[in-house]
């Protein structure tokens, strides 16, 4: 199974300080709030959720220009937070302010 892609729009609600791996790769960790209406079984449903996200390298560096409240379109994939933490995190491959 190779299908794992997520596209979502949301507002930045939390941003951790930019950090670097031991080999110098930038890491930005942040959280976005998503609100929308989606059709499910022919019923309009109100959706509200928060998603933890991480961006690496150049995307992480560009996140330093973003402020709390900035609305973004994020594209990436889902993965565990760590080997021992099963919580899902969006790993961002593409980020565009809206």
N, CA, C and O atoms as CSV, one atom per row, in Angstrom:
chain,resi,resn,atom,element,x,y,z
A,1,UNK,N,N,0.837,-1.188,0.000
A,1,UNK,CA,C,0.000,0.000,0.000
A,1,UNK,C,C,0.876,1.244,0.000
A,1,UNK,O,O,1.652,1.464,0.930
A,2,UNK,N,N,0.752,2.047,-1.034
A,2,UNK,CA,C,1.602,3.214,-1.128
A,2,UNK,C,C,0.867,4.540,-1.089
A,2,UNK,O,O,1.507,5.588,-1.183
A,3,UNK,N,N,-0.458,4.537,-0.953
A,3,UNK,CA,C,-1.237,5.778,-0.999
A,3,UNK,C,C,-1.245,6.456,0.366
A,3,UNK,O,O,-1.774,5.898,1.328
A,4,UNK,N,N,-0.668,7.649,0.463
A,4,UNK,CA,C,-0.638,8.408,1.715
A,4,UNK,C,C,-0.372,9.863,1.363
A,4,UNK,O,O,0.774,10.312,1.374
A,5,UNK,N,N,-1.434,10.597,1.051
A,5,UNK,CA,C,-1.291,12.018,0.746
A,5,UNK,C,C,-2.470,12.770,1.345
A,5,UNK,O,O,-3.614,12.323,1.266
A,6,UNK,N,N,-2.177,13.906,1.939
A,6,UNK,CA,C,-3.200,14.735,2.567
A,6,UNK,C,C,-3.052,16.162,2.069
A,6,UNK,O,O,-1.944,16.696,2.008
A,7,UNK,N,N,-4.174,16.777,1.713
A,7,UNK,CA,C,-4.220,18.187,1.334
A,7,UNK,C,C,-5.257,18.841,2.227
A,7,UNK,O,O,-6.406,18.403,2.270
A,8,UNK,N,N,-4.866,19.877,2.935
A,8,UNK,CA,C,-5.784,20.525,3.868
A,8,UNK,C,C,-5.427,22.002,4.006
A,8,UNK,O,O,-4.264,22.392,3.901
A,9,UNK,N,N,-6.445,22.799,4.239
A,9,UNK,CA,C,-6.244,24.223,4.505
A,9,UNK,C,C,-6.532,24.475,5.974
A,9,UNK,O,O,-7.433,23.866,6.552
A,10,UNK,N,N,-5.774,25.362,6.569
A,10,UNK,CA,C,-5.992,25.663,7.971
A,10,UNK,C,C,-5.233,26.898,8.404
A,10,UNK,O,O,-4.379,27.420,7.686
A,11,UNK,N,N,-5.571,27.348,9.599
A,11,UNK,CA,C,-4.971,28.545,10.187
A,11,UNK,C,C,-3.942,28.120,11.226
A,11,UNK,O,O,-4.220,27.256,12.058
A,12,UNK,N,N,-2.754,28.721,11.184
A,12,UNK,CA,C,-1.721,28.416,12.179
A,12,UNK,C,C,-2.208,28.870,13.551
A,12,UNK,O,O,-2.571,30.031,13.739
A,13,UNK,N,N,-2.211,27.930,14.519
A,13,UNK,CA,C,-2.631,28.277,15.880
A,13,UNK,C,C,-1.505,28.087,16.894
A,13,UNK,O,O,-1.607,28.534,18.036
A,14,UNK,N,N,-0.447,27.430,16.473
A,14,UNK,CA,C,0.696,27.207,17.372
A,14,UNK,C,C,1.944,27.009,16.527
A,14,UNK,O,O,1.904,26.334,15.498
A,15,UNK,N,N,3.054,27.597,16.963
A,15,UNK,CA,C,4.313,27.462,16.232
A,15,UNK,C,C,5.445,27.316,17.238
A,15,UNK,O,O,5.650,28.182,18.088
A,16,UNK,N,N,6.174,26.217,17.132
A,16,UNK,CA,C,7.344,26.040,17.995
A,16,UNK,C,C,8.546,26.726,17.359
A,16,UNK,O,O,8.556,27.008,16.160
A,17,UNK,N,N,9.537,26.983,18.162
A,17,UNK,CA,C,10.761,27.621,17.682
A,17,UNK,C,C,11.470,26.706,16.682
A,17,UNK,O,O,11.552,25.495,16.886
A,18,UNK,N,N,11.981,27.298,15.601
A,18,UNK,CA,C,12.730,26.552,14.594
A,18,UNK,C,C,13.921,25.875,15.251
A,18,UNK,O,O,14.640,26.490,16.039
A,19,UNK,N,N,14.127,24.602,14.921
A,19,UNK,CA,C,15.281,23.881,15.456
A,19,UNK,C,C,15.972,23.160,14.308
A,19,UNK,O,O,15.490,23.153,13.175
A,20,UNK,N,N,17.112,22.554,14.623
A,20,UNK,CA,C,17.919,21.900,13.592
A,20,UNK,C,C,18.320,20.502,14.038
A,20,UNK,O,O,18.550,20.259,15.223
A,21,UNK,N,N,18.401,19.577,13.070
A,21,UNK,CA,C,18.905,18.235,13.351
A,21,UNK,C,C,20.412,18.332,13.577
A,21,UNK,O,O,21.012,19.366,13.282
A,22,UNK,N,N,21.032,17.273,14.097
A,22,UNK,CA,C,22.490,17.298,14.286
A,22,UNK,C,C,23.280,17.553,12.994
A,22,UNK,O,O,24.413,18.032,13.042
A,23,UNK,N,N,22.676,17.231,11.836
A,23,UNK,CA,C,23.388,17.489,10.575
A,23,UNK,C,C,22.948,18.796,9.914
A,23,UNK,O,O,23.290,19.056,8.760
A,24,UNK,N,N,22.185,19.623,10.649
A,24,UNK,CA,C,21.870,20.964,10.190
A,24,UNK,C,C,20.602,21.146,9.377
A,24,UNK,O,O,20.435,22.185,8.738
A,25,UNK,N,N,19.703,20.169,9.377
A,25,UNK,CA,C,18.444,20.311,8.643
A,25,UNK,C,C,17.430,21.030,9.533
A,25,UNK,O,O,17.197,20.628,10.672
A,26,UNK,N,N,16.836,22.091,9.005
A,26,UNK,CA,C,15.841,22.868,9.756
A,26,UNK,C,C,14.563,22.062,9.953
A,26,UNK,O,O,14.134,21.329,9.061
A,27,UNK,N,N,13.953,22.208,11.145
A,27,UNK,CA,C,12.691,21.540,11.472
A,27,UNK,C,C,11.742,22.574,12.073
A,27,UNK,O,O,12.074,23.244,13.051
A,28,UNK,N,N,10.556,22.692,11.473
A,28,UNK,CA,C,9.509,23.565,12.009
A,28,UNK,C,C,8.329,22.695,12.427
A,28,UNK,O,O,7.788,21.944,11.616
A,29,UNK,N,N,7.935,22.798,13.688
A,29,UNK,CA,C,6.762,22.079,14.187
A,29,UNK,C,C,5.680,23.104,14.484
A,29,UNK,O,O,5.938,24.126,15.119
A,30,UNK,N,N,4.466,22.823,14.021
A,30,UNK,CA,C,3.369,23.759,14.208
A,30,UNK,C,C,2.040,23.013,14.219
A,30,UNK,O,O,1.979,21.815,13.946
A,31,UNK,N,N,0.982,23.746,14.538
A,31,UNK,CA,C,-0.351,23.160,14.581
A,31,UNK,C,C,-1.291,24.078,13.811
A,31,UNK,O,O,-1.206,25.301,13.920
A,32,UNK,N,N,-2.195,23.475,13.026
A,32,UNK,CA,C,-3.192,24.247,12.292
A,32,UNK,C,C,-4.598,23.841,12.717
A,32,UNK,O,O,-4.850,22.700,13.103
A,33,UNK,N,N,-5.497,24.803,12.636
A,33,UNK,CA,C,-6.913,24.584,12.904
A,33,UNK,C,C,-7.641,24.593,11.569
A,33,UNK,O,O,-7.466,25.507,10.764
A,34,UNK,N,N,-8.460,23.572,11.338
A,34,UNK,CA,C,-9.215,23.451,10.088
A,34,UNK,C,C,-10.706,23.522,10.405
A,34,UNK,O,O,-11.187,22.830,11.303
A,35,UNK,N,N,-11.438,24.360,9.665
A,35,UNK,CA,C,-12.892,24.451,9.786
A,35,UNK,C,C,-13.470,24.439,8.375
A,35,UNK,O,O,-13.062,25.225,7.521
A,36,UNK,N,N,-14.421,23.542,8.140
A,36,UNK,CA,C,-15.066,23.472,6.828
A,36,UNK,C,C,-16.403,22.753,6.959
A,36,UNK,O,O,-16.771,22.276,8.032
A,37,UNK,N,N,-17.118,22.688,5.841
A,37,UNK,CA,C,-18.319,21.868,5.749
A,37,UNK,C,C,-18.059,20.821,4.687
A,37,UNK,O,O,-17.567,21.137,3.604
A,38,UNK,N,N,-18.389,19.572,4.992
A,38,UNK,CA,C,-18.163,18.466,4.073
A,38,UNK,C,C,-19.445,17.651,3.950
A,38,UNK,O,O,-20.203,17.507,4.910
A,39,UNK,N,N,-19.673,17.123,2.755
A,39,UNK,CA,C,-20.837,16.292,2.510
A,39,UNK,C,C,-20.505,14.844,2.852
A,39,UNK,O,O,-19.541,14.284,2.331
A,40,UNK,N,N,-21.301,14.244,3.726
A,40,UNK,CA,C,-21.112,12.844,4.111
A,40,UNK,C,C,-22.476,12.168,4.103
A,40,UNK,O,O,-23.380,12.585,4.826
A,41,UNK,N,N,-22.629,11.127,3.292
A,41,UNK,CA,C,-23.895,10.399,3.166
A,41,UNK,C,C,-25.047,11.366,2.874
A,41,UNK,O,O,-26.131,11.256,3.448
A,42,UNK,N,N,-24.789,12.307,1.974
A,42,UNK,CA,C,-25.759,13.303,1.528
A,42,UNK,C,C,-26.210,14.261,2.629
A,42,UNK,O,O,-27.251,14.907,2.504
A,43,UNK,N,N,-25.431,14.354,3.704
A,43,UNK,CA,C,-25.712,15.274,4.803
A,43,UNK,C,C,-24.517,16.207,4.954
A,43,UNK,O,O,-23.374,15.755,5.020
A,44,UNK,N,N,-24.784,17.520,5.009
A,44,UNK,CA,C,-23.724,18.497,5.204
A,44,UNK,C,C,-23.266,18.457,6.656
A,44,UNK,O,O,-24.074,18.575,7.577
A,45,UNK,N,N,-21.981,18.293,6.844
A,45,UNK,CA,C,-21.421,18.128,8.182
A,45,UNK,C,C,-20.419,19.244,8.461
A,45,UNK,O,O,-19.600,19.574,7.603
A,46,UNK,N,N,-20.483,19.827,9.667
A,46,UNK,CA,C,-19.534,20.859,10.091
A,46,UNK,C,C,-18.280,20.169,10.618
A,46,UNK,O,O,-18.364,19.335,11.519
A,47,UNK,N,N,-17.122,20.511,10.064
A,47,UNK,CA,C,-15.857,19.895,10.457
A,47,UNK,C,C,-14.992,20.928,11.169
A,47,UNK,O,O,-14.789,22.031,10.661
A,48,UNK,N,N,-14.487,20.574,12.334
A,48,UNK,CA,C,-13.525,21.392,13.071
A,48,UNK,C,C,-12.491,20.453,13.671
A,48,UNK,O,O,-12.841,19.515,14.388
A,49,UNK,N,N,-11.225,20.701,13.382
A,49,UNK,CA,C,-10.169,19.856,13.944
A,49,UNK,C,C,-8.856,20.631,14.000
A,49,UNK,O,O,-8.701,21.678,13.371
A,50,UNK,N,N,-7.926,20.093,14.763
A,50,UNK,CA,C,-6.566,20.625,14.840
A,50,UNK,C,C,-5.613,19.531,14.389
A,50,UNK,O,O,-5.791,18.360,14.725
A,51,UNK,N,N,-4.605,19.922,13.629
A,51,UNK,CA,C,-3.648,18.960,13.085
A,51,UNK,C,C,-2.230,19.412,13.406
A,51,UNK,O,O,-1.852,20.552,13.133
A,52,UNK,N,N,-1.453,18.506,13.988
A,52,UNK,CA,C,-0.028,18.764,14.208
A,52,UNK,C,C,0.700,18.542,12.896
A,52,UNK,O,O,0.381,17.619,12.145
A,53,UNK,N,N,1.683,19.395,12.623
A,53,UNK,CA,C,2.422,19.298,11.367
A,53,UNK,C,C,3.900,19.557,11.605
A,53,UNK,O,O,4.290,20.204,12.577
A,54,UNK,N,N,4.713,19.037,10.695
A,54,UNK,CA,C,6.155,19.259,10.734
A,54,UNK,C,C,6.634,19.515,9.305
A,54,UNK,O,O,6.184,18.867,8.359
A,55,UNK,N,N,7.547,20.463,9.168
A,55,UNK,CA,C,8.151,20.771,7.875
A,55,UNK,C,C,9.663,20.751,8.044
A,55,UNK,O,O,10.182,21.130,9.094
A,56,UNK,N,N,10.363,20.313,7.014
A,56,UNK,CA,C,11.822,20.213,7.055
A,56,UNK,C,C,12.462,21.101,5.997
A,56,UNK,O,O,11.814,21.540,5.046
A,57,UNK,N,N,13.743,21.350,6.191
A,57,UNK,CA,C,14.609,22.025,5.211
A,57,UNK,C,C,14.064,23.403,4.820
A,57,UNK,O,O,13.735,24.208,5.691
A,58,UNK,N,N,13.967,23.675,3.515
A,58,UNK,CA,C,13.573,25.003,3.041
A,58,UNK,C,C,12.153,25.367,3.448
A,58,UNK,O,O,11.883,26.523,3.774
A,59,UNK,N,N,11.239,24.397,3.435
A,59,UNK,CA,C,9.862,24.689,3.859
A,59,UNK,C,C,9.861,25.118,5.320
A,59,UNK,O,O,9.142,26.046,5.690
A,60,UNK,N,N,10.656,24.455,6.154
A,60,UNK,CA,C,10.751,24.835,7.572
A,60,UNK,C,C,11.266,26.260,7.711
A,60,UNK,O,O,10.741,27.036,8.510
A,61,UNK,N,N,12.281,26.606,6.946
A,61,UNK,CA,C,12.833,27.968,7.018
A,61,UNK,C,C,11.801,29.006,6.587
A,61,UNK,O,O,11.732,30.089,7.168
A,62,UNK,N,N,10.994,28.682,5.570
A,62,UNK,CA,C,9.972,29.634,5.123
A,62,UNK,C,C,8.848,29.776,6.148
A,62,UNK,O,O,8.141,30.784,6.147
A,63,UNK,N,N,8.674,28.790,7.016
A,63,UNK,CA,C,7.654,28.872,8.065
A,63,UNK,C,C,7.986,29.959,9.082
A,63,UNK,O,O,7.086,30.453,9.761
A,64,UNK,N,N,9.247,30.339,9.203
A,64,UNK,CA,C,9.620,31.368,10.181
A,64,UNK,C,C,9.004,32.723,9.834
A,64,UNK,O,O,8.874,33.583,10.705
A,65,UNK,N,N,8.623,32.919,8.563
A,65,UNK,CA,C,7.967,34.162,8.142
A,65,UNK,C,C,6.475,34.173,8.469
A,65,UNK,O,O,5.833,35.222,8.405
A,66,UNK,N,N,5.923,33.013,8.818
A,66,UNK,CA,C,4.490,32.893,9.067
A,66,UNK,C,C,4.151,33.279,10.504
A,66,UNK,O,O,4.908,33.000,11.434
A,67,UNK,N,N,3.024,33.912,10.662
A,67,UNK,CA,C,2.551,34.352,11.976
A,67,UNK,C,C,1.355,33.500,12.404
A,67,UNK,O,O,0.687,32.892,11.568
A,68,UNK,N,N,1.092,33.461,13.705
A,68,UNK,CA,C,-0.120,32.829,14.206
A,68,UNK,C,C,-1.304,33.510,13.512
A,68,UNK,O,O,-1.361,34.737,13.432
A,69,UNK,N,N,-2.238,32.713,13.017
A,69,UNK,CA,C,-3.399,33.252,12.308
A,69,UNK,C,C,-3.279,33.194,10.800
A,69,UNK,O,O,-4.275,33.370,10.099
A,70,UNK,N,N,-2.069,32.950,10.274
A,70,UNK,CA,C,-1.881,32.823,8.828
A,70,UNK,C,C,-2.610,31.581,8.330
A,70,UNK,O,O,-2.507,30.512,8.931
A,71,UNK,N,N,-3.351,31.726,7.225
A,71,UNK,CA,C,-4.070,30.598,6.630
A,71,UNK,C,C,-3.201,29.999,5.528
A,71,UNK,O,O,-2.691,30.712,4.664
A,72,UNK,N,N,-3.042,28.672,5.575
A,72,UNK,CA,C,-2.165,27.956,4.651
A,72,UNK,C,C,-2.886,26.806,3.965
A,72,UNK,O,O,-3.838,26.242,4.505
A,73,UNK,N,N,-2.422,26.468,2.774
A,73,UNK,CA,C,-2.788,25.206,2.133
A,73,UNK,C,C,-1.575,24.303,2.284
A,73,UNK,O,O,-0.483,24.641,1.827
A,74,UNK,N,N,-1.764,23.155,2.924
A,74,UNK,CA,C,-0.674,22.216,3.179
A,74,UNK,C,C,-0.903,20.927,2.405
A,74,UNK,O,O,-2.024,20.423,2.341
A,75,UNK,N,N,0.160,20.398,1.820
A,75,UNK,CA,C,0.117,19.100,1.145
A,75,UNK,C,C,1.269,18.278,1.692
A,75,UNK,O,O,2.403,18.753,1.772
A,76,UNK,N,N,0.970,17.041,2.068
A,76,UNK,CA,C,2.012,16.181,2.610
A,76,UNK,C,C,1.491,14.787,2.873
A,76,UNK,O,O,0.538,14.333,2.240
A,77,UNK,N,N,2.124,14.113,3.813
A,77,UNK,CA,C,1.740,12.743,4.147
A,77,UNK,C,C,1.660,12.593,5.659
A,77,UNK,O,O,2.229,13.392,6.404
A,78,UNK,N,N,0.947,11.560,6.107
A,78,UNK,CA,C,0.801,11.289,7.532
A,78,UNK,C,C,1.804,10.244,7.987
A,78,UNK,O,O,2.070,9.271,7.282
A,79,UNK,N,N,2.359,10.455,9.175
A,79,UNK,CA,C,3.286,9.490,9.780
A,79,UNK,C,C,3.171,9.595,11.294
A,79,UNK,O,O,2.631,10.568,11.821
A,80,UNK,N,N,3.682,8.587,11.985
A,80,UNK,CA,C,3.726,8.623,13.442
A,80,UNK,C,C,4.588,9.789,13.906
A,80,UNK,O,O,5.506,10.223,13.210
A,81,UNK,N,N,4.269,10.286,15.102
A,81,UNK,CA,C,5.110,11.336,15.684
A,81,UNK,C,C,6.527,10.803,15.918
A,81,UNK,O,O,7.505,11.517,15.693
A,82,UNK,N,N,6.637,9.555,16.367
A,82,UNK,CA,C,7.946,8.925,16.587
A,82,UNK,C,C,7.760,7.412,16.554
A,82,UNK,O,O,6.643,6.921,16.392
A,83,UNK,N,N,8.839,6.690,16.705
A,83,UNK,CA,C,8.749,5.225,16.697
A,83,UNK,C,C,7.854,4.696,17.807
A,83,UNK,O,O,7.202,3.664,17.643
A,84,UNK,N,N,7.820,5.399,18.940
A,84,UNK,CA,C,7.028,4.901,20.068
A,84,UNK,C,C,5.714,5.659,20.274
A,84,UNK,O,O,4.880,5.227,21.071
A,85,UNK,N,N,5.513,6.769,19.578
A,85,UNK,CA,C,4.295,7.567,19.715
A,85,UNK,C,C,3.451,7.398,18.450
A,85,UNK,O,O,3.864,7.813,17.367
A,86,UNK,N,N,2.280,6.795,18.588
A,86,UNK,CA,C,1.434,6.494,17.435
A,86,UNK,C,C,0.608,7.680,16.938
A,86,UNK,O,O,-0.099,7.554,15.938
A,87,UNK,N,N,0.684,8.829,17.615
A,87,UNK,CA,C,-0.078,10.001,17.182
A,87,UNK,C,C,0.350,10.394,15.769
A,87,UNK,O,O,1.541,10.430,15.461
A,88,UNK,N,N,-0.635,10.688,14.911
A,88,UNK,CA,C,-0.335,11.067,13.536
A,88,UNK,C,C,0.065,12.533,13.436
A,88,UNK,O,O,-0.469,13.394,14.137
A,89,UNK,N,N,1.021,12.794,12.543
A,89,UNK,CA,C,1.509,14.147,12.271
A,89,UNK,C,C,1.575,14.311,10.754
A,89,UNK,O,O,1.991,13.398,10.040
A,90,UNK,N,N,1.162,15.478,10.272
A,90,UNK,CA,C,1.276,15.792,8.852
A,90,UNK,C,C,2.700,16.243,8.557
A,90,UNK,O,O,3.171,17.226,9.130
A,91,UNK,N,N,3.387,15.535,7.671
A,91,UNK,CA,C,4.726,15.919,7.213
A,91,UNK,C,C,4.539,16.705,5.914
A,91,UNK,O,O,4.135,16.149,4.893
A,92,UNK,N,N,4.833,17.985,5.969
A,92,UNK,CA,C,4.504,18.912,4.886
A,92,UNK,C,C,5.550,18.861,3.773
A,92,UNK,O,O,6.744,19.043,4.011
A,93,UNK,N,N,5.067,18.608,2.541
A,93,UNK,CA,C,5.921,18.648,1.353
A,93,UNK,C,C,5.718,19.929,0.551
A,93,UNK,O,O,6.583,20.322,-0.232
A,94,UNK,N,N,4.573,20.575,0.750
A,94,UNK,CA,C,4.239,21.794,0.019
A,94,UNK,C,C,3.383,22.677,0.916
A,94,UNK,O,O,2.480,22.190,1.597
A,95,UNK,N,N,3.672,23.988,0.914
A,95,UNK,CA,C,2.963,24.920,1.776
A,95,UNK,C,C,2.768,26.224,1.012
A,95,UNK,O,O,3.716,26.773,0.450
A,96,UNK,N,N,1.521,26.718,0.996
A,96,UNK,CA,C,1.215,27.966,0.300
A,96,UNK,C,C,0.276,28.807,1.151
A,96,UNK,O,O,-0.792,28.330,1.534
A,97,UNK,N,N,0.645,30.043,1.457
A,97,UNK,CA,C,-0.300,30.934,2.150
A,97,UNK,C,C,-1.512,31.192,1.248
A,97,UNK,O,O,-1.384,31.281,0.027
A,98,UNK,N,N,-2.666,31.309,1.860
A,98,UNK,CA,C,-3.898,31.578,1.095
A,98,UNK,C,C,-4.305,33.025,1.334
A,98,UNK,O,O,-5.313,33.480,0.793
